[in-house]
Amino acid sequence: MDPNLLFWKSQGQSVLSRLQIWFNLLDPSYLLSSDAEIKNARSRLGSGQKLNEKDGHAQTLSLSSVHADSGAVLPLIFRPPALMPISTPLVVASLLPHRSVKPALCWQFLLHSYTAGFNYANRNSSSEEHSNKKSLKQLLLIAGTVSYATCAGALPQIFINRLGVRSAPIQTLFRSILPIPLSAALAFFNVYVVRSGESETGIQVFDPNGTPIGLSKAAGDKAVRETALSRAALFGTTAAVPNLLVLLLQRTKRFQGSVLLAAPLRHISGVLVLGMMIPLSFSLFPQLGTIEKDNVEKELQATAEGGQLYYHRGL
């Protein structure tokens, strides 16, 4: 079993403990580490050497920068610590009330392109260990996901422009209410489609001793579903809190006299909520998930020991 997975097997048994770990792992300063430094940290973990205080960050560096299935260093922009600084302007801009359809489509395209890349880079790739080729089907799935999510994400603005909506309550519905379930649904859709191959081909499962016993489609479906739910919670909450907060404050007399406060309040609250929800969403489900032996394929049940099997959920 990979050193990263061995860490998650012994640590992060509860949501709070995982949350504490992820707050540490998402430090953007880890993005400054070179590939050579990351590989050196990784090699020390793999060799079983005892880490001293000087290089005690080796475990954290590996967890935040190395893929647990392939052992390869993740692309810089798709490492977990990069999610907050890169996605923040994309999320805030995509939730803005635009005047035309083009900027809405542009920001939706950038957001869903990045999240699709992040989802793909952090997938479970255990079934692809012996192949470096990216199938045409996978590329078409990613392109189709981004295209569909871009158009669907811009639907509120499209409705307002095409229907010539002038009514304030209807505009509030399209600009503040509809984006909440839409953001959650599209985030779920993005993960589920981009990582659909894991449900079709299966992912590696391990017995309690860490020994790989084969590929399980049931574990793959569970891993994708859990990750999709966590991403829906991330983007759905990020869309909900700023919009609902502004709507509530607009009912107060003090806020009604300061209309210009709406935009900065929406932006600041959006950034704060996104910053809090990223580690929380990563912590909702364990990185090293478990599945009952009776729920996997029969051929795996015959070779498995114990009542539970482990799998890498991905991110």
C-alpha angles and dihedrals in degrees: 000000000000117000090240091054092046088056092052090047092060099032137047099038092155135042092248094051091048090048091055091049093049093049086060096042094051094062104132091216088078087070088070092064114106123235089248091056091048093049091048090052089047093050091051090054092047093049091056093236117160109252117229127206093268094062099021090124089070092096092049092046091052094047093049099042112025129075110238095217104043099026088226124136110258119240109270097244093048098051114113094248089057095057096081100047094042101039097043098077090040094052094044093048093046090055095050119112100249125200096221140024099248099068090044091054091045096054093042089052093051093047097048093041090056095044091048089052091047092049092049096045092050097043125119103268099175092119090055098054094115097042129062094181119111109217123232088236091060093049091050090049091053093046092047092047093051093046095048095043091048093055094040092048091054094049095103091056092043091053092049093050100039095043094041092231112195101158111109095218092050091047089051089052093052098038103038111018107034095051091063100067090030093058092048094047094048092048089052091046093050094055096040096052099038091050097036090115090073090062092047101046101023132231133253116276126196134207120234089273092059094252114143111237103178147289120310125195090194091057090046092054091047092050093050093045093050093048092047091052092050091050091048089053090050099052097030092055092043089056095042104051101052094042095047092043092055091045092053094046092049087067092062121089094228092055094044089061091054106050092162090067092071097078099047090042091053092048097045094045090047092054092047094048093047090049092052096041098052095068091036093052091047088053099050092089129026118260088225100049127194132222129186114254090233090061097059129077117297094240089058093046090061094057099036124100124211129013099281135053128200132226137177108251097198121214 
